[in-house]
Amino acid sequence: MGLIVYVNYFYNTYIVGAFHNFPEPVAKELRKALYYKNMSLEPNNSLKYFQKALKVVEEIGMDPFSAEVMGIKIQMAELFEQIDRFDLAINVYEILKRDNLAWMDLLGEKEENREKRTRVLAKTVAISVKLGDLYAGKHIMEKERAEENLVWAVETVLKEARRREKEGGGYGEWIPDEEIGASFERAFGD
């Protein structure tokens, strides 16, 4: 009896509960993708289901700049890292960064997008730091691209901090000081 209760609890908490922010058609494909990424390590199957999840996301009209959709793309990039395809991981992160910056230029300054702008900008900074790490890593070793991404992240964090100080609140949660310090350390630590 205890085993049945535990299995039910585990299933509802970790299998179903982890995907509560996704519509069921997306969650269905994501569960498969993550199973093949984290449990069985079958990269081709995992990638196939990530792509299916993104197709469903597009079909049902989910916001491509939501934390959930960006999270799917980041999971794909992590899969590529996991199988030592750093070039493909970099490609996914570069596309994410490019798309986020294009959204920021086009819609980020609209009043109704203030909080979303903060979230997208913070995620873009994190992606840029990740790109810096990947470019600097032993598999890619492109120090100039690494520096370019890390410096961009630091400059963006400082620019946003000045903007918030000058204009006041209403922009939502920003990057904690500890993470800002870590970005500085990465960019200028070597």
C-alpha positions as CSV (number, residue, x, y, z in Angstrom):
1,M,0.0,0.0,0.0
2,G,2.8,2.4,0.9
3,L,4.6,1.7,-2.4
4,I,1.4,2.6,-4.3
5,V,1.1,5.8,-2.4
6,Y,4.7,6.7,-3.0
7,V,4.6,5.9,-6.7
8,N,1.4,8.0,-7.1
9,Y,3.1,10.9,-5.1
10,F,6.3,10.6,-7.2
11,Y,4.4,10.5,-10.5
12,N,2.2,13.5,-9.7
13,T,5.0,15.6,-8.1
14,Y,7.9,14.9,-10.4
15,I,6.4,13.7,-13.7
16,V,3.2,15.6,-14.0
17,G,4.0,18.5,-11.7
18,A,7.3,19.5,-13.4
19,F,5.3,20.3,-16.5
20,H,2.4,22.2,-15.0
21,N,3.4,25.4,-16.9
22,F,3.0,23.7,-20.3
23,P,-0.2,22.8,-22.2
24,E,-0.5,19.0,-22.2
25,P,0.4,18.5,-25.9
26,V,3.7,20.3,-25.3
27,A,4.3,18.5,-21.9
28,K,3.7,15.1,-23.6
29,E,6.5,15.7,-26.1
30,L,8.8,17.3,-23.4
31,R,8.5,14.3,-21.1
32,K,9.7,12.1,-23.9
33,A,12.5,14.5,-24.8
34,L,13.7,14.7,-21.3
35,Y,13.5,11.0,-20.7
36,Y,15.8,10.4,-23.7
37,K,18.1,13.2,-22.5
38,N,18.3,12.4,-18.8
39,M,17.4,8.8,-18.3
40,S,18.2,6.9,-21.4
41,L,20.6,9.2,-23.3
42,E,19.4,8.6,-26.8
43,P,20.3,12.0,-28.3
44,N,18.5,11.4,-31.6
45,N,15.2,10.5,-29.9
46,S,15.6,13.4,-27.4
47,L,16.2,15.9,-30.2
48,K,13.2,14.5,-32.2
49,Y,10.9,15.1,-29.2
50,F,12.3,18.5,-28.4
51,Q,11.6,19.5,-32.0
52,K,8.1,18.1,-31.8
53,A,7.5,20.0,-28.6
54,L,8.7,23.2,-30.3
55,K,6.4,22.5,-33.3
56,V,3.4,22.1,-30.9
57,V,4.4,25.3,-29.2
58,E,4.3,27.1,-32.5
59,E,1.0,25.5,-33.5
60,I,-0.8,26.4,-30.3
61,G,0.7,29.9,-30.3
62,M,2.7,29.9,-27.1
63,D,4.9,33.0,-26.6
64,P,8.3,32.2,-28.1
65,F,9.9,34.5,-25.5
66,S,8.3,32.9,-22.5
67,A,10.5,31.3,-19.9
68,E,9.0,27.9,-20.8
69,V,9.7,28.1,-24.5
70,M,13.2,29.5,-24.0
71,G,13.7,26.7,-21.5
72,I,13.0,24.0,-24.1
73,K,15.6,25.6,-26.4
74,I,18.1,25.7,-23.6
75,Q,17.5,22.0,-22.8
76,M,18.2,21.3,-26.5
77,A,21.5,23.2,-26.2
78,E,22.4,21.3,-23.0
79,L,21.7,18.0,-24.8
80,F,24.3,19.1,-27.5
81,E,26.8,19.9,-24.7
82,Q,26.1,16.5,-23.1
83,I,27.1,14.7,-26.3
84,D,30.1,17.0,-27.0
85,R,28.5,18.8,-29.9
86,F,29.5,22.2,-28.6
87,D,29.2,23.7,-32.1
88,L,25.5,22.8,-32.2
89,A,25.0,24.1,-28.6
90,I,26.6,27.4,-29.5
91,N,24.4,27.6,-32.6
92,V,21.2,27.2,-30.4
93,Y,22.4,29.8,-27.9
94,E,23.4,32.2,-30.7
95,I,20.0,31.9,-32.3
96,L,18.3,32.4,-28.9
97,K,20.4,35.5,-28.2
98,R,19.8,37.0,-31.6
99,D,16.1,36.4,-31.4
100,N,15.9,37.9,-27.9
101,L,17.8,41.0,-29.0
102,A,15.6,41.4,-32.0
103,W,12.5,41.2,-29.8
104,M,14.1,43.7,-27.4
105,D,14.7,46.2,-30.3
106,L,11.3,45.8,-31.7
107,L,9.0,45.5,-28.7
108,G,11.1,45.7,-25.5
109,E,10.5,49.4,-25.0
110,K,6.7,49.3,-25.0
111,E,5.2,50.1,-21.7
112,E,3.2,46.9,-21.6
113,N,6.4,44.8,-22.1
114,R,8.4,46.3,-19.2
115,E,8.4,43.1,-17.0
116,K,8.8,40.8,-20.0
117,R,11.7,42.9,-21.2
118,T,13.4,42.4,-17.9
119,R,13.0,38.7,-18.0
120,V,14.1,38.4,-21.7
121,L,17.1,40.7,-21.0
122,A,18.2,38.7,-18.0
123,K,17.9,35.4,-19.9
124,T,19.9,37.0,-22.8
125,V,22.6,38.0,-20.3
126,A,22.7,34.5,-19.0
127,I,22.9,33.0,-22.5
128,S,25.7,35.4,-23.4
129,V,27.7,34.3,-20.3
130,K,27.1,30.7,-21.3
131,L,28.3,31.5,-24.8
132,G,31.4,33.1,-23.3
133,D,32.1,29.9,-21.4
134,L,31.6,27.7,-24.4
135,Y,33.7,29.8,-26.7
136,A,36.5,29.9,-24.1
137,G,36.3,26.1,-23.4
138,K,38.9,23.6,-24.5
139,H,36.7,22.3,-27.3
140,I,36.2,25.6,-29.1
141,M,39.0,27.9,-27.9
142,E,37.8,31.1,-29.5
143,K,39.0,33.6,-26.9
144,E,37.8,36.7,-28.9
145,R,34.3,35.4,-29.2
146,A,34.3,34.4,-25.5
147,E,35.5,37.9,-24.5
148,E,32.9,39.6,-26.8
149,N,30.0,37.7,-25.2
150,L,31.2,38.2,-21.6
151,V,31.9,41.9,-22.1
152,W,28.5,42.3,-23.7
153,A,26.9,40.6,-20.7
154,V,28.8,42.8,-18.2
155,E,28.1,46.0,-20.1
156,T,24.4,45.1,-20.4
157,V,24.1,44.4,-16.7
158,L,25.7,47.8,-15.8
159,K,23.6,49.6,-18.4
160,E,20.4,48.1,-17.0
161,A,21.4,48.9,-13.5
162,R,21.9,52.6,-14.4
163,R,18.6,52.6,-16.3
164,R,16.8,51.2,-13.2
165,E,18.5,53.7,-10.9
166,K,17.6,56.6,-13.2
167,E,14.0,55.6,-14.1
168,G,12.9,53.9,-10.9
169,G,11.1,50.6,-10.4
170,G,8.3,48.8,-12.2
171,Y,10.6,46.6,-14.2
172,G,10.3,43.3,-12.3
173,E,13.0,41.2,-10.7
174,W,16.6,41.8,-12.1
175,I,19.7,39.7,-11.8
176,P,20.8,39.3,-8.2
177,D,24.1,41.0,-7.2
178,E,25.8,37.6,-6.7
179,E,25.2,36.6,-10.3
180,I,26.4,40.0,-11.5
181,G,29.6,39.5,-9.5
182,A,30.0,36.1,-11.1
183,S,29.6,37.6,-14.6
184,F,32.3,40.2,-13.8
185,E,34.6,37.5,-12.5
186,R,34.1,35.4,-15.7
187,A,34.6,38.4,-18.0
188,F,37.7,39.8,-16.2
189,G,39.0,37.0,-14.0
190,D,41.4,35.5,-16.5
